[in-house]
Amino acid sequence: MKTVLVLEDEALVMKLLLHILKHYTVLKATTAAQALQFFIDRACQIDVLVADITLPTSWGYTWRRVFVKRSPINSLALRRRFLPSHHSTK
């Protein structure tokens, strides 16, 4: 079974990704630091990286480059869509 590292800080998006990836082993990271720790601990066991490219403290593209340089991970970067101000969820 393939292992997917998901780096996503929004709970609703993470829930959706977990549902979509239910037939895979998923490592959940909500921060870049957690993703990095998974990578350090299990780099050779991670097949795919799914990363939010708009994290508050770092960019998913940066992590994608780091992971791909050090491991044969296939990667996919997601861009978060922002709602117009009149569609506020608050």
C-alpha positions as a Markdown table, in Angstrom:
| # | Residue | x | y | z |
|---|---|---|---|---|
| 1 | Met | 0.0 | 0.0 | 0.0 |
| 2 | Lys | 1.2 | 3.5 | -0.9 |
| 3 | Thr | 2.0 | 6.0 | 1.9 |
| 4 | Val | 0.9 | 9.6 | 1.5 |
| 5 | Leu | 2.2 | 12.5 | 3.6 |
| 6 | Val | -0.5 | 15.2 | 3.8 |
| 7 | Leu | 0.6 | 18.6 | 4.9 |
| 8 | Glu | -2.6 | 20.7 | 5.4 |
| 9 | Asp | -3.5 | 23.1 | 8.2 |
| 10 | Glu | -7.2 | 23.5 | 7.5 |
| 11 | Ala | -9.3 | 20.8 | 9.3 |
| 12 | Leu | -12.1 | 20.7 | 6.6 |
| 13 | Val | -9.6 | 20.2 | 3.8 |
| 14 | Met | -7.7 | 17.6 | 5.8 |
| 15 | Lys | -11.0 | 15.7 | 6.4 |
| 16 | Leu | -11.7 | 15.8 | 2.6 |
| 17 | Leu | -8.2 | 14.6 | 1.7 |
| 18 | Leu | -8.4 | 11.7 | 4.3 |
| 19 | His | -11.7 | 10.7 | 2.7 |
| 20 | Ile | -10.3 | 10.8 | -0.8 |
| 21 | Leu | -7.2 | 8.9 | 0.3 |
| 22 | Lys | -8.9 | 6.3 | 2.5 |
| 23 | His | -7.4 | 3.4 | 0.5 |
| 24 | Tyr | -3.8 | 4.6 | 1.3 |
| 25 | Thr | -1.7 | 4.9 | 4.4 |
| 26 | Val | -1.9 | 8.6 | 5.3 |
| 27 | Leu | 0.5 | 10.5 | 7.5 |
| 28 | Lys | -1.2 | 13.7 | 8.7 |
| 29 | Ala | 0.8 | 16.8 | 9.3 |
| 30 | Thr | -0.8 | 20.2 | 10.1 |
| 31 | Thr | 2.5 | 22.0 | 10.4 |
| 32 | Ala | 5.7 | 22.1 | 8.3 |
| 33 | Ala | 7.6 | 20.9 | 11.4 |
| 34 | Gln | 5.3 | 17.8 | 11.7 |
| 35 | Ala | 5.8 | 17.0 | 8.0 |
| 36 | Leu | 9.6 | 17.4 | 8.4 |
| 37 | Gln | 9.6 | 15.0 | 11.3 |
| 38 | Phe | 7.6 | 12.4 | 9.3 |
| 39 | Phe | 10.1 | 12.9 | 6.5 |
| 40 | Ile | 13.1 | 12.4 | 8.8 |
| 41 | Asp | 11.6 | 9.3 | 10.4 |
| 42 | Arg | 10.1 | 7.7 | 7.3 |
| 43 | Ala | 11.5 | 9.3 | 4.1 |
| 44 | Cys | 11.9 | 6.0 | 2.3 |
| 45 | Gln | 8.4 | 4.9 | 3.2 |
| 46 | Ile | 6.7 | 8.0 | 1.8 |
| 47 | Asp | 5.5 | 7.7 | -1.8 |
| 48 | Val | 3.5 | 10.9 | -2.3 |
| 49 | Leu | 3.5 | 14.3 | -0.7 |
| 50 | Val | 0.3 | 16.4 | -0.8 |
| 51 | Ala | 1.1 | 19.9 | 0.5 |
| 52 | Asp | -0.8 | 23.1 | 1.1 |
| 53 | Ile | 1.3 | 25.7 | -0.6 |
| 54 | Thr | -0.1 | 28.6 | 1.5 |
| 55 | Leu | 0.8 | 27.5 | 5.1 |
| 56 | Pro | 1.0 | 30.4 | 7.6 |
| 57 | Thr | 4.6 | 29.8 | 8.5 |
| 58 | Ser | 6.1 | 28.2 | 5.3 |
| 59 | Trp | 5.3 | 27.5 | 1.7 |
| 60 | Gly | 4.4 | 24.0 | 0.5 |
| 61 | Tyr | 6.5 | 24.5 | -2.6 |
| 62 | Thr | 9.6 | 24.9 | -0.4 |
| 63 | Trp | 8.8 | 21.6 | 1.4 |
| 64 | Arg | 8.2 | 19.9 | -1.9 |
| 65 | Arg | 11.7 | 20.9 | -3.1 |
| 66 | Val | 13.3 | 19.7 | 0.1 |
| 67 | Phe | 11.5 | 16.3 | 0.0 |
| 68 | Val | 12.1 | 15.7 | -3.7 |
| 69 | Lys | 15.8 | 16.5 | -3.4 |
| 70 | Arg | 16.2 | 13.9 | -0.6 |
| 71 | Ser | 13.8 | 11.2 | -1.5 |
| 72 | Pro | 12.1 | 9.7 | -4.6 |
| 73 | Ile | 8.7 | 11.1 | -3.6 |
| 74 | Asn | 6.1 | 11.9 | -6.2 |
| 75 | Ser | 4.6 | 15.2 | -5.2 |
| 76 | Leu | 1.5 | 17.3 | -5.7 |
| 77 | Ala | 1.1 | 20.8 | -4.4 |
| 78 | Leu | -2.4 | 22.2 | -3.7 |
| 79 | Arg | -3.3 | 25.9 | -3.8 |
| 80 | Arg | -5.8 | 27.1 | -1.3 |
| 81 | Arg | -8.7 | 29.0 | -2.8 |
| 82 | Phe | -9.7 | 32.2 | -1.1 |
| 83 | Leu | -13.3 | 33.1 | -0.8 |
| 84 | Pro | -14.3 | 36.7 | -1.8 |
| 85 | Ser | -15.0 | 38.8 | 1.3 |
| 86 | His | -18.8 | 38.6 | 0.8 |
| 87 | His | -18.6 | 34.8 | 1.2 |
| 88 | Ser | -17.0 | 35.0 | 4.6 |
| 89 | Thr | -17.4 | 31.8 | 6.7 |
| 90 | Lys | -17.4 | 33.6 | 10.0 |
